Amino acid sequence: MPAPRQVFIAVIGVGGVGKCFLSQLSKLASRQSQDPSHPTYLSLILVSRSNKLLFSESYRPLSLSTWEADLDASKTPVLDPLTIAEYLSTAPEKVVVVDNTSSQDVAENYPIFLKKGISIVTPNKKAFSGTYDLWQDIFAVANNGQGTGGYVFHESSVGAGLPVISTLRELVETGDEVRRIEGVFSGTMSFLFNSFMPVGGGGGKFSEEVKKAKDLGYTEPDPRDDLNGQDVARKLTILARIAGLEIQSPTSFPVQSLIPKELESCKSGDEFMQKLGQYDGDMEKLKKEAADEGKVVRFVGSIDVQKNDVKVGLEKFDVSHPIAALKGSDNIISFYTKRYGDNPLIIQGAGAGGDVTAMGVTGDLIKVLRLLR
């Protein structure tokens, strides 16, 4: 049996996804340590939330079973990304940072981590949908880009645990010609429109369905953060860049916001929700128009690679279309390519949720562990 190796893990962000990831990490660590061909000890050496941090100065492993109580008891304030990078760069073995935040500050420091040989796995969209310069800087230094630094994987930045990014990268890297990408990229917007205009008719008023989605926890605390379309725009930016388009930012193409102009200045999400019902008329009109055509309305994103055209917004679909038939909060992404012709490669399933998002992050960690052998 070969000698076991050690890989250090630093976890930034322990909210919904972070907690699920640490639970999965505990099970993964047990399996990896017992692997007969490549035994690996995964050692947690840092865990942080927005207001405090727990780390091992001696690089001795923190407990995966008591990390939460230990972090609660910690008196160490949160450290800036540069200080964390310096600490991790002096670790005696390879290090993987797991960034479960949506922090722009952490994202902008990815090139620094990677240059120090620290690998990154993350669902954070900010790094890959921010400026095109940051995108280039990350992959210029990453070992799975053009560099010799750490590895970086971000499967869960689009579609949670669905294999969207890995599938697109394989299509591109094996020489297929990706012509168009289309789909429902938001679990929130999927649930909202599947309820607002289900196939077969029915559905409540738009404001009622937004309230229902919010009450069930499908939306952000302020639903405007979903209705402005920016979450979908970030995901499309990532996919378009992988497909070869030099998209400068999520604001460099048309994104339809579903926030009535009169409500953009609302001071809070509660005020917005109180007033939204006054503007149901426009959405009811759109619903009736679609029904009269035998269609349904859905909030989708599309990338026409050949025309260098990206857009996000409402579209009508025949009731027989796969997008019309979605259930619950599922995502669906269709890849139209030269090899697949008129029948696209379709990926469909849960596109939101702590466990499935963390699964994508854990899967990325496994990829890094294989590459570090």
C-alpha positions as CSV (number, residue, x, y, z in Angstrom):
1,M,0.0,0.0,0.0
2,P,1.5,3.4,-1.0
3,A,2.3,5.9,1.7
4,P,-0.6,8.2,2.5
5,R,-0.5,11.9,1.4
6,Q,-2.0,14.9,3.0
7,V,-4.0,17.7,1.4
8,F,-5.1,20.8,3.4
9,I,-8.6,22.2,3.0
10,A,-9.6,25.9,3.7
11,V,-13.3,26.7,3.7
12,I,-14.4,30.3,3.3
13,G,-18.2,30.6,3.7
14,V,-20.2,28.3,5.9
15,G,-23.8,29.3,5.2
16,G,-26.3,27.0,3.5
17,V,-23.9,25.6,0.8
18,G,-20.9,25.8,3.1
19,K,-22.6,23.6,5.8
20,C,-23.7,21.1,3.2
21,F,-20.2,21.0,1.8
22,L,-18.6,20.4,5.2
23,S,-21.0,17.5,5.8
24,Q,-20.0,16.0,2.4
25,L,-16.3,16.7,3.1
26,S,-16.5,14.7,6.3
27,K,-17.7,11.6,4.4
28,L,-15.3,12.2,1.6
29,A,-12.4,12.4,4.0
30,S,-13.3,9.1,5.5
31,R,-13.4,7.4,2.1
32,Q,-10.2,9.0,0.9
33,S,-8.2,7.9,3.9
34,Q,-9.3,4.3,3.3
35,D,-8.5,4.3,-0.5
36,P,-6.2,1.3,-1.0
37,S,-4.5,2.7,-4.0
38,H,-4.1,6.4,-3.2
39,P,-4.8,7.0,0.6
40,T,-5.3,10.7,1.2
41,Y,-5.8,12.6,4.5
42,L,-8.0,15.6,3.9
43,S,-7.1,18.0,6.7
44,L,-9.4,21.0,7.4
45,I,-7.1,23.9,8.6
46,L,-9.3,27.0,8.1
47,V,-13.0,27.7,8.2
48,S,-14.5,31.2,8.2
49,R,-17.8,33.1,8.1
50,S,-18.4,36.8,7.5
51,N,-17.5,37.9,11.1
52,K,-15.0,35.4,12.4
53,L,-12.5,32.8,11.5
54,L,-11.0,29.5,12.9
55,F,-7.6,28.3,11.7
56,S,-4.8,26.0,12.8
57,E,-1.5,27.9,13.3
58,S,0.4,24.6,13.4
59,Y,-1.5,23.1,10.4
60,R,-2.8,20.3,12.6
61,P,-6.3,19.3,11.4
62,L,-9.4,21.0,12.8
63,S,-12.3,18.7,13.8
64,L,-14.8,18.0,11.0
65,S,-17.3,16.9,13.6
66,T,-17.1,20.0,15.9
67,W,-16.1,22.7,13.5
68,E,-19.3,24.7,13.9
69,A,-19.1,24.9,17.7
70,D,-15.4,25.6,17.5
71,L,-16.0,28.4,15.1
72,D,-18.7,29.9,17.3
73,A,-16.2,29.9,20.2
74,S,-13.4,31.5,18.2
75,K,-12.4,35.0,19.0
76,T,-10.4,35.5,15.8
77,P,-11.8,38.1,13.5
78,V,-12.1,37.4,9.8
79,L,-8.9,37.9,7.8
80,D,-8.6,39.6,4.4
81,P,-8.0,37.3,1.4
82,L,-4.3,38.3,1.1
83,T,-3.5,37.4,4.6
84,I,-5.3,34.0,4.2
85,A,-3.3,33.4,1.0
86,E,0.0,34.1,2.8
87,Y,-1.0,31.7,5.7
88,L,-2.0,28.9,3.2
89,S,1.1,29.4,1.0
90,T,3.4,28.3,3.9
91,A,1.5,25.0,4.6
92,P,3.7,22.0,4.3
93,E,1.5,20.2,1.8
94,K,-0.9,21.1,-1.1
95,V,-3.8,23.3,-0.3
96,V,-7.4,23.6,-1.7
97,V,-9.5,26.7,-1.0
98,V,-13.2,26.1,-1.0
99,D,-14.9,29.5,-1.5
100,N,-18.7,29.1,-0.8
101,T,-19.3,32.8,-0.7
102,S,-20.5,35.3,-3.3
103,S,-17.8,37.7,-2.3
104,Q,-16.4,40.0,-5.0
105,D,-13.4,40.7,-2.8
106,V,-12.5,37.0,-2.4
107,A,-13.1,36.4,-6.2
108,E,-10.7,39.2,-7.2
109,N,-7.9,37.6,-5.3
110,Y,-8.2,34.2,-7.0
111,P,-5.1,34.9,-9.2
112,I,-3.0,35.5,-6.1
113,F,-4.1,32.2,-4.5
114,L,-3.5,30.4,-7.8
115,K,0.0,31.9,-8.3
116,K,1.0,30.6,-4.8
117,G,0.0,27.1,-6.0
118,I,-3.2,27.0,-4.0
119,S,-6.1,25.4,-5.9
120,I,-9.7,26.7,-5.8
121,V,-13.1,25.1,-6.0
122,T,-16.2,27.3,-5.8
123,P,-19.8,28.1,-6.7
124,N,-19.0,31.8,-6.6
125,K,-20.1,33.3,-9.9
126,K,-18.4,36.7,-9.3
127,A,-14.9,35.5,-10.4
128,F,-16.0,34.1,-13.7
129,S,-18.7,36.6,-14.7
130,G,-17.0,39.8,-13.5
131,T,-14.7,41.7,-15.8
132,Y,-13.2,39.9,-18.7
133,D,-9.8,40.9,-17.5
134,L,-10.3,39.0,-14.2
135,W,-11.4,35.9,-16.2
136,Q,-8.2,36.1,-18.3
137,D,-6.0,36.7,-15.2
138,I,-7.5,33.6,-13.5
139,F,-6.9,31.2,-16.4
140,A,-3.6,32.7,-17.3
141,V,-2.2,31.4,-14.1
142,A,-4.3,28.3,-13.4
143,N,-2.8,24.9,-14.1
144,N,-5.9,23.9,-16.0
145,G,-5.7,27.1,-18.0
146,Q,-2.5,28.4,-19.5
147,G,-0.4,28.6,-16.3
148,T,1.4,26.5,-13.8
149,G,-0.3,27.6,-10.6
150,G,-3.1,25.9,-8.7
151,Y,-6.2,24.4,-10.3
152,V,-9.5,26.1,-10.4
153,F,-13.0,24.5,-11.0
154,H,-16.4,26.2,-10.7
155,E,-19.0,23.6,-11.8
156,S,-21.6,24.9,-9.3
157,S,-21.4,28.5,-10.6
158,V,-24.0,27.5,-13.2
159,G,-26.8,25.0,-12.5
160,A,-25.7,23.9,-9.0
161,G,-24.7,20.3,-9.2
162,L,-25.8,19.8,-12.8
163,P,-22.9,19.0,-15.1
164,V,-23.3,22.1,-17.3
165,I,-19.8,23.6,-17.3
166,S,-18.0,20.3,-17.6
167,T,-20.2,19.2,-20.5
168,L,-19.7,22.5,-22.3
169,R,-15.9,22.4,-21.8
170,E,-15.8,18.8,-23.2
171,L,-17.8,19.9,-26.3
172,V,-15.4,22.7,-26.9
173,E,-12.2,20.8,-26.1
174,T,-13.1,17.8,-28.2
175,G,-13.6,20.1,-31.2
176,D,-17.4,20.2,-31.5
177,E,-18.9,23.5,-32.8
178,V,-21.2,25.0,-30.2
179,R,-23.8,27.0,-32.2
180,R,-26.4,28.0,-29.6
181,I,-27.1,27.5,-25.9
182,E,-30.6,28.1,-24.6
183,G,-32.4,27.4,-21.3
184,V,-33.9,28.2,-18.0
185,F,-31.0,29.0,-15.7
186,S,-32.7,30.1,-12.5
187,G,-34.5,27.8,-10.1
188,T,-36.3,30.8,-8.8
189,M,-37.6,32.0,-12.2
190,S,-38.4,28.4,-13.2
191,F,-40.6,27.9,-10.2
192,L,-42.2,31.4,-10.6
193,F,-43.2,30.9,-14.2
194,N,-44.2,27.3,-13.9
195,S,-46.6,28.5,-11.2
196,F,-47.7,31.7,-13.0
197,M,-48.5,30.0,-16.3
198,P,-48.6,26.2,-16.0
199,V,-49.2,24.1,-19.2
200,G,-52.9,23.5,-19.4
201,G,-53.8,26.9,-18.0
202,G,-54.4,28.4,-14.5
203,G,-51.9,30.1,-12.3
204,G,-52.3,33.1,-10.1
205,K,-51.5,36.7,-10.6
206,F,-47.8,37.5,-11.0
207,S,-47.5,39.3,-7.6
208,E,-49.2,36.4,-5.9
209,E,-46.8,33.9,-7.4
210,V,-43.8,36.1,-6.5
211,K,-45.1,36.1,-2.9
212,K,-45.6,32.4,-2.9
213,A,-42.1,31.8,-4.2
214,K,-40.7,34.1,-1.6
215,D,-42.6,32.5,1.3
216,L,-41.4,29.1,0.1
217,G,-37.8,30.3,0.2
218,Y,-37.2,30.2,-3.6
219,T,-36.3,33.9,-3.9
220,E,-33.7,36.1,-2.3
221,P,-34.9,38.0,0.7
222,D,-35.5,40.9,-1.7
223,P,-37.1,39.3,-4.7
224,R,-35.8,42.2,-6.9
225,D,-32.4,40.4,-6.8
226,D,-34.0,37.6,-8.8
227,L,-36.4,39.6,-10.9
228,N,-33.7,41.9,-12.3
229,G,-32.3,39.1,-14.3
230,Q,-28.7,39.6,-13.2
231,D,-28.3,36.1,-11.7
232,V,-29.1,34.6,-15.1
233,A,-27.0,37.2,-16.9
234,R,-24.0,36.1,-14.8
235,K,-24.5,32.4,-15.7
236,L,-24.8,33.2,-19.4
237,T,-21.6,35.3,-19.2
238,I,-19.7,32.3,-17.9
239,L,-21.1,29.9,-20.5
240,A,-20.5,32.4,-23.4
241,R,-16.9,32.8,-22.3
242,I,-16.3,29.1,-22.2
243,A,-17.9,28.8,-25.7
244,G,-15.3,31.4,-26.9
245,L,-17.1,34.7,-26.8
246,E,-15.3,37.7,-25.2
247,I,-18.2,38.9,-23.1
248,Q,-16.9,41.9,-21.1
249,S,-19.5,41.8,-18.3
250,P,-23.1,40.7,-17.5
251,T,-24.3,44.2,-18.4
252,S,-22.8,44.2,-21.9
253,F,-25.9,42.4,-23.5
254,P,-29.7,42.8,-23.2
255,V,-31.2,41.7,-19.9
256,Q,-34.9,42.1,-19.3
257,S,-35.8,43.1,-15.8
258,L,-39.2,42.2,-14.5
259,I,-39.2,45.0,-11.9
260,P,-41.6,47.7,-12.9
261,K,-39.7,51.0,-13.5
262,E,-41.9,52.7,-10.9
263,L,-40.8,50.2,-8.2
264,E,-37.0,50.3,-8.9
265,S,-36.6,53.0,-6.3
266,C,-38.4,51.1,-3.5
267,K,-36.4,51.3,-0.3
268,S,-36.9,47.7,0.8
269,G,-38.1,44.3,-0.5
270,D,-41.2,44.6,1.7
271,E,-42.2,47.9,0.1
272,F,-41.6,46.3,-3.3
273,M,-43.8,43.4,-2.5
274,Q,-46.6,45.6,-1.1
275,K,-46.8,47.6,-4.4
276,L,-46.1,44.9,-6.9
277,G,-49.8,43.9,-7.3
278,Q,-50.5,47.3,-8.7
279,Y,-48.6,46.3,-11.9
280,D,-50.1,42.8,-12.5
281,G,-51.9,44.0,-15.6
282,D,-48.9,43.9,-17.9
283,M,-48.1,40.3,-17.0
284,E,-51.7,39.2,-17.2
285,K,-51.8,40.7,-20.7
286,L,-48.7,38.8,-21.7
287,K,-50.1,35.6,-20.2
288,K,-53.4,36.0,-22.2
289,E,-51.5,36.7,-25.5
290,A,-49.4,33.6,-25.0
291,A,-52.5,31.5,-24.2
292,D,-54.3,32.7,-27.3
293,E,-51.3,31.5,-29.3
294,G,-51.3,28.1,-27.6
295,K,-48.1,28.9,-25.8
296,V,-46.6,29.6,-22.4
297,V,-44.3,32.4,-21.1
298,R,-40.9,31.5,-19.6
299,F,-37.9,33.5,-18.4
300,V,-34.9,32.2,-20.4
301,G,-31.4,33.0,-21.5
302,S,-29.9,32.3,-24.8
303,I,-26.4,32.5,-26.4
304,D,-26.1,32.5,-30.2
305,V,-22.4,31.8,-30.6
306,Q,-22.3,32.2,-34.3
307,K,-23.9,35.7,-34.1
308,N,-22.1,36.7,-30.9
309,D,-25.5,37.4,-29.4
310,V,-26.5,36.9,-25.8
311,K,-29.8,37.9,-24.2
312,V,-32.0,37.3,-21.1
313,G,-35.7,37.7,-20.9
314,L,-39.3,36.5,-21.4
315,E,-40.1,34.3,-24.4
316,K,-43.1,32.3,-25.5
317,F,-42.8,28.6,-26.1
318,D,-45.2,26.0,-27.6
319,V,-46.6,23.7,-24.9
320,S,-44.8,20.8,-26.5
321,H,-41.4,22.5,-26.0
322,P,-39.1,20.9,-23.3
323,I,-38.8,24.4,-21.6
324,A,-42.6,24.6,-21.3
325,A,-42.8,21.2,-19.6
326,L,-40.4,22.0,-16.7
327,K,-41.7,21.2,-13.2
328,G,-41.0,22.9,-9.9
329,S,-37.7,24.8,-9.8
330,D,-35.8,22.6,-12.3
331,N,-33.3,24.1,-14.7
332,I,-32.9,23.0,-18.3
333,I,-30.0,23.8,-20.6
334,S,-29.9,22.8,-24.3
335,F,-26.7,22.8,-26.3
336,Y,-27.1,23.0,-30.0
337,T,-23.9,21.9,-31.7
338,K,-22.6,20.6,-35.1
339,R,-22.4,17.0,-33.8
340,Y,-25.9,17.0,-32.2
341,G,-27.6,18.7,-35.1
342,D,-31.3,19.6,-34.7
343,N,-31.6,17.4,-31.5
344,P,-29.8,19.3,-28.8
345,L,-27.9,17.8,-25.9
346,I,-30.2,18.6,-22.9
347,I,-29.3,18.8,-19.2
348,Q,-32.2,19.0,-16.8
349,G,-32.7,18.8,-13.1
350,A,-32.6,20.7,-9.8
351,G,-30.6,23.9,-10.4
352,A,-30.7,25.2,-6.8
353,G,-30.4,23.9,-3.2
354,G,-27.7,23.5,-0.7
355,D,-27.0,19.8,-1.1
356,V,-26.9,19.7,-4.9
357,T,-24.8,22.9,-5.1
358,A,-22.4,21.5,-2.5
359,M,-22.3,18.2,-4.5
360,G,-20.9,20.2,-7.5
361,V,-18.3,21.7,-5.2
362,T,-17.3,18.4,-3.7
363,G,-17.1,16.9,-7.2
364,D,-14.7,19.6,-8.2
365,L,-12.6,18.9,-5.1
366,I,-12.4,15.3,-6.2
367,K,-11.1,16.5,-9.6
368,V,-8.4,18.5,-8.0
369,L,-7.4,15.6,-5.7
370,R,-6.9,13.4,-8.8
371,L,-4.8,16.1,-10.5
372,L,-2.6,16.6,-7.4
373,R,-1.5,12.9,-7.4
